[in-house]
């Protein structure tokens, strides 16, 4: 039996709130939209604000994190890329590891819907966590009926 009933009540309320909180997976293009100040950056800023306020749980696959890092490095250089990952670390964003199950699901989504491999990880994470997927990548138009997409463009 839990000794402190008030603490137990608070814990149960926090768990219920976490279950009820809407989850959003940020695909690489969503963060690139923000960091490169592309059209739609304000939509991504709004999602981050909701994450800061505790109204949304923001998630990103480590594979998509790597896509942001490598793409930035390739186009803007290592210094800018390192700054971007430092900025990402400050966001209310959970970076989710790509375990065997997520990788299997990503591979299946790629095969079934002709998604680019890294996009499959964002889609698989959204399916696994019952989350919406924020993206500006038109490759996701092929899975629009399967996922709750939040277009950032």
C-alpha positions, 0 to 999 in steps of 0.5 A: 500500500502506498503510504502517501495517498496525496503523492499517489493521487498526483502520480496517477494524475500525471500518468493519465495526463501523459497518456492523454497528451497528444504525441507528435513525431517531428520528421527531419524536414520539419526541423529543417523547416525551422532551422532554415526558416523555410515557409512553415517555420511558424507551424513548427515553432507552434508545435515546439511551444506546445511541447514547452507548455507540456501540451504535446509530447514531441518525438523524433527517431534517432535516424531522422535526427541523424538525417538533420545532422548529416544534411546540415553538415553536407550543405552548411558545414560541420560547425553549423551542423554541430550548432544545430544538434546543440539547438535540438538538444535544447528542445522538448524533444525525445530522441527515440532509438531505432530498435529492431521492432521500429526498424522492421516496421520502417522497412515494411513501410518503405517496402509497402509505400515506397517511402525513402528509408529514413522517412520510414523511421518517422512513419514507424515511430508515429504508428508505434506511438499513435502519434501525428507526424509533422512533415513538409516532405511530399513523400508522405503523401503516399501514406496520408490515409495511414497516418495523421499528417501535420503538414508544415508547409 
